[in-house]
Amino acid sequence: MTTRTTEEPAPSAPAGGWRWLLGGLLLALAAAPVVLRYLVFWPLDQWQVDVEVYRAAGVSLLTGRPVYSTLTEPPQLLPFTYPPFAAFLAVPLALLPFGVVGWLWAVLQVLATTAVTWLAGRRLLVRAGRWAPLALAGLTAPMLWLHPVADGIRFGQVNAFLVLACLVDLQAPRPGLVRRLPRGVLVGLATAVKLTPGVFVVHLLVTRRWREAGTAVATAVAATVAAAVLVPSASWTYWTSALRDPDRLGPNAGTSNQSVRGLLLRLGPEGTAGTLLWAGIVLLLALAGFRLAARRYQAGDPVGEVAVVGLLACLLSPVAWIHHYHWVVVVVLAVLGADPWRDRRRVWAAAGVVVFFTMRLPWWGISWLAHPDWPRWAGRALQNADVAGALGCLVLLWWLGRAAGEGRPAPGDTPADDGAARRASALA
C-alpha cells in the first residue's frame, strides 16, 4: 500500500529575536516596490478598487441599501459579485475610512502571502535552522513580485486569504492555531466567500475523504443559510439573478480572463460550438487534473496537492482573472520540494516558474497585437500565456512526481491512516 508520509524534520531552537527583526526588515524592503507603486503612485481613481467593492457591500448591510445593485464611486462603478456571506465578512471594513482600509488590506495580503510561503515551504525552511526568518524573507520576496500576487495588491483582492485557508486545511501536520478545527471547515468557509474553492470539495470526494468533504459542504451551506436568514432579499437576488449574470464580472473575453473559457472566447469558435468545445476540454482537464492531485495526496505531498487543485480552480472556472493565480506561490514551493539541492532540476524549474509569472506576458501580447504588421499568432500566444503557464505547471508537477519514482497508486489505495497526520500534528 502507498503510504503518506507526514513526519517532518524537527524545527531547531527558536531563532534569536534579531533574526526575526532582520527578516521582517528584508520582507518590508521586498514588499516596498509593489506596495509603493500601487498605494502611493497609482492613480487615485483606480486605487484599491476591489477592496472598495468589499467595503461598499459592508456599508450596504449596515445602511440597508441593496447589496447587489449598489455600485462603487465613479469612474469604476463596480458591483459586488460575491455571495452574501462575504458581505458580512466585509462589515468591519465599513467601520474604517477607505484610506485606512486600503493600506491595511495591502499589509494583510503581504502577511498572508508570507504565511502561505512558510506553510508551503516549511519542509525546506526548517533546514535553515536559526536562519529560518531570513530564509523565509528570501523565499517570500520573489513571490510578492509575481504578476498575480502584485495584481492582488494592486486591486485589494481576497485571493491571498483563500489560498491560505485551503492550504491550512489540507496541511499535515497543521499549524497549532487550527489544529483542533475539523478538516474541511476552512475550505467550506472559503467556498462560502467565493465559489471557486469548491473544487477542493471535488478533490476530497475523489480521494474518498468523505468526512472532510461533508464538513466542507456543511460549513459552506451553514454560512450560506445564515446569510439567507439575515438578508433574505440579498440572498435571493444573488442566487436567482446576480450569479447567472456573467457581465457583472467584467468582459469575459478580456485578456485578464486567463481561464480556458477566456482563451476560447478570444480565439473561437463562438456560439454553441465554442461552448461544447469548452465543456469537452474542461472535462478532460478535470479528469487528468484531479487524478494528478490524487497522486500528490497518495505521495504524501499536501503542498503539491494544493498546487494542482488551485491551478484547476483557475483553469476550470468560467472566469479566472490574473490575480486569481495567487496559487502560483504554492506551485513554486511544491516544485522546490523539501530538499531541492538533491535534484538541481527542481531549483531551475522553480526559478523558471517565478520568471514566467513575473513577466506579465498577457500584457506583452496586447502590446504586440497593437502592431498590425507583426505576426498575430505570436501576440495571441503571449496574450494567453498564463493559461499555457498553468497547464505547463501541471505537466511539471506530474513530471517531477515521475522523476522521483513515485508509483501509480492501486485502485482503492488510500494513504496510511490520517490519524498519523493528527498524531504528528499534536507533536508539531
N, C-alpha and C positions, 0 to 999 in steps of 0.2 A: 504494500500500500504506500502511496506517496504521502510523505509526512510534511507537515507545515512547521517550519522552524520558527520559534518565537523568542528564543533567548537572544540577548544582545550583549555586547561587551559591557561590563560593569563600568559606570562612569567613575572617573577618578575623583579625588577630593575636590571640593568646591574651589573654583578659581578665586584668586585674590580679587578684592573689590576694584583695584586699579585696572585690572584686565577688563572687567565689565565696563568701567567708565571709558577706557580707551576703545573698546569695541563699540560702545554707544556713540562715541565721537566719530569713529570711522563710518558707522552706519548713517549718522546725520550728514556727514560730508558727501556720502554716496547719494543720499536722497535729495540733497540740496539742489542739484541742477534740474531735476524733474519738478520738484515742488516749486522752486522759484519761477520756472518757466510758466507753469500753469496757474499759479496762485498770485504771482506778482506781476509778471509781464504779459499775461494773456489778456485779450480784450475783455472788458467787463461785461459786455453783452453776451459773451459765451462762457462766463465764469461759473464753474461747478453746476452745470445745467441739470445734471441728473439728480444730484442731491437736493437741488431746488425743487425737483418734482416730488421727491420723497417728503420733503418738509411741507410742501403745499398740501399733500394728502393728509398729513398730520393736522395741519391748520383746518382743513375741511372737516375732519372729525370733531375738532374742538368747537368749531363755529356752526356746524350743522349744514354747511353748504354741500352740494353734490360732489362726491369724490371723483367720479369718472367723467363729469362734464366740465370740470374746472381746469383751466389751462394756466401755465406759468406766465410770468410777465413777458411782454413783447421784448425783443423780436422772436424769441424762441417759440412761445405758445405751445408748450409740450403737455400732453395729457399723462395722467397716471395710468400705468399699464400692468401693474402687479395685482395679485389677489388682495382682497380686503384685509386679510390678516397682516400683510406687510404694512398697510396703512396704520394699523395700531402700533406697530413697532416704530413708526416714524413720529408718533406723538411727542416723544421727548425732544425731537429736533425742532418742533414747532414752538417750544418754550424758550428757545435761544435765538438771538439775532442771526440772520443768514450769514453774515460775515464770519461770525464765530463758528457756525456750523461747517462752513466750507473748510476752514483751517483744521478744525477738529477732525473732520472726516478724512482729510488727507493724511494727517498723522496716524489715525487709526488704521488706514489702509497700509501704510508703511509697516506699522507694528504687526498687522495681520499677515502681511507677506513675509515678515521676519519669522513669525511663528510657523507659517507653512514651511519655510526653509528649514527651520530647526526640526520640525516633526518629520518631514520627508527626508532630511539628510542626517538625522541623528546617529544612524549606524556609522556614518562617516565622521561626524563631528566628535563623537566620543573618543575617537582615536587621537584627537588633538589634545586630550587631557586638559591641563590647566589653561591651555591656549584656546580652548573652545570658543570663548567670546569673540576673539579676533578671527578665528576661522569662520564663525557664524557671520560676522560682518562682511568678511571677504566673499562668502558664498552669496549673501543676500544682495550685495551691491549690484552685480550684473543683472539680477532678477528685476530690480527696480527700473532698469533701462530697457527691459523687453517692451516691445510695442504694445502688447495687450495690457501689461501692468501700468505702463506710463499713461495709456489712454484711460485706464480706470481712475488714475489720479486726476487726469485732465477733466473728466466729466463728473467725478464724485460718484463712482459706481459702487455696487454692492458685491461684486464678484469675489473679491478677496475674502470676504467673510463666509460666503457659500463654500468656496474651496476649502477653507479652514474647517468648517463644520463637517463636511463629508470626509475629509482626511482624518480628523479626530475620531469620527465614528467607526472607521474601518481599521484604525491602527491597532497593533498588537505588539507589546503591551501599550495601554492607553495612558495619557497624561493623568497625573494624580487628581486634578480638579474634576474630571468627568469619569473617574474610574468606576464609580458606583452607578452611573447613569446607564440605563438599559441601552444596549446597542440598537441602533435604528432610530432613536429619538431625534438625534441631530439631523440625520438625513430627512426625517419626516418634517422637521421644522423648516429646513432649507427648501423642501418641496412646497410647503405652505407659503413661503415667501416668494418663490419663483419656481415655475413648474418644471424647468429643465432638470434639476437634480433628481427628478422622479426616475431617471434612467438607472439610478443606483438601486431602486426597488426592483427593477427588472433584473439587474445583476444579482441581487440577493436571492431572487427566485431561481435564477439559472443555476446558482451554486448551492441550492437547496438549504439555504439558511432561512427556514420558514419563520422562526421566531423573530429574527431581526427584520425580515420583510414585513411581517404582521405588525411589529412595533412601529416601523416607519409609516406604514399606511394608517394605522390607528392614530398616530401623532398628527399626521397631516390632516386627517379627517376631523379630529378633535379641534384643532386650531381653526380649520375652515368653518366648522359648525359653530364654534364660539363666536367667530366674526359674523356669521349669518344671524345669530341670535341678537347680537349687539347692534348691528347695522343691516337689517334685512333688505332695505331698499338698495343699498350699495352692492350687497352681495348678489341680489337678483340681477342688477344691471351688469355686473361683471360676468356672471356665469351664463347669461342669456344673450348678451349682445357685445359687450366690450371685448370679451375673449375671442369672439369669432370675427372681429374686425381687424384684419392684418394691417390696414392702413394706419392704425393707431401707433404701430411700432416704427413707422417711417417707411421710406421707399425700399421695399423688399429686394428690388433688383439693383440697389446701390452697391457700390464697391465695399462698403463696410459690412455687408452681409456675407460673411465667409463660411456659410454652410453649403452643403451640396445643393440645396434648393436655390440658394443665391447664385451659385455658379451656373446652374441650368437656366435661371431666369435671364442671366446675361448672355449666355451662349445659345440658348434654344435647345430643343424646339419649344414652341409655345402651345397653349391650349391643352386639350386632353392628352395629346401625345407626350407633352412635356411632363404632365402630372403622372402619367403611367411610367415614364422613364424614371422620374424621381422616386416613385414608390418602389420600383424594381431595384434601383441602386441602393436605396435605404435598407431594403430587406436583406440584400446580400451583405451589405456593410455591417448590419446589425448581427447577422449570423456569425460572420467572421470575427467581429469585434468582441462580442460577448463571449465567444469561445476563447479568444486570446485573454480576456480579463479573467475567465475561469482558470486558465492555466497559470496566470500570475498568482491567483489565490492558492491554487494547489501547490505552487512552488514556495509558498510562504513569503511572498513579496507583496505586502499590502500597499507599498508605495507605487510599484508598477501597476497593481490592480486599480488603484485610484486614478493613475495617469491614463490608463486605457479607457476607463469608463468616462472620465472627464472629457477626453477628446471625442468620444462618441456623443456626449451631450451636445457638443458644438456641431458636429458633422450631421447628426440625425435631425436636429431641430430645424423647423422651417426657417427660423431666423436666428443667426448667431453673429452678433456684432463682434468686431475685432477684440474689444475688451472682454468678451466672454472667454477668450482663450487664456485667461489667467491660469488655467490648468497647466500651461507650459512650464510653470515653475516646478510643479510636481514631476512633469516629464523629464526635465533636465536632471533632477536628483534621482529619478528612477534609472536613468541611463548611467549615471555615475556609479550607483550601487554602493555597497558598503566598503569596498576596497578597490577603487579603480586603478591603483598603481600595479595591481597584479595583471591587469589587462589594459594596456595603454589605449587600446581602441575605444574603450569607454570614455576616456578623457577627451579624445579627439571628437568622438560622436557628440558628447555633451556640449563641447565648445562649438561644434557646428550648429547644433540646435539653437544655442544662445545667439550666435551671429545671425542666423537666418531670421529669427523672430525679433531681432533688434533693428533690422534694416528697413522696415516699413515698405516692403516690396509692393503691396497693393497700390500704394500712392505713387510709387515709381511707374506702375502700369498706367495710371491716369495721366501722368506727365508724358509718357511715351505715346499714348493714344492721341494726345493733343497735336502730335506732328503727323499730318496726313500722309507724308511721303515715307514714313517708317513702316516696317512690316507690322501689320496689325496682330498677327498671331503672337509675336513676342510681347506686345503690350497686353494682350488678353492673358497670356501666361503669367505675367507679373501681377496683373490685376487680381488673379485668383490664387496667388501664391500661398496664402495662409491655409486654404483648403488642401492644396498639394502638400504643404508642410505638415499638416495634421495627419494626412494619410501616410506620409513618409515616416512620421514619428511612430505610428502604429507598426509599420513594417520594421522599423529599427528595434522596437521593443520585442517584436517577435523574433528577430534575428539574434538579438543578444541572449534571449532565452535558449534558442537552439545552440548558439555558440558555447553557452555554459553547460551544455549536455543535459538539459532538463528533459526528462522523458515525457511522453504523452500520457496524461492520466487515463487510467482504465475507466470504462463506463461505470458510473455509480461510485467511483472512488471519491472519498472525502478526506479532508485534512485530519491529522490526528486531533483528537477531541479539542474543541475550543476551550475546554476547561483548562488546558495547558496554557493558553494565552492569558486566561484570567489569573492563573496562579503566577505566571511571570509578571503580569501587571501588578499583582499585590506586592511583589518584591521590588518593583521598579522604584 
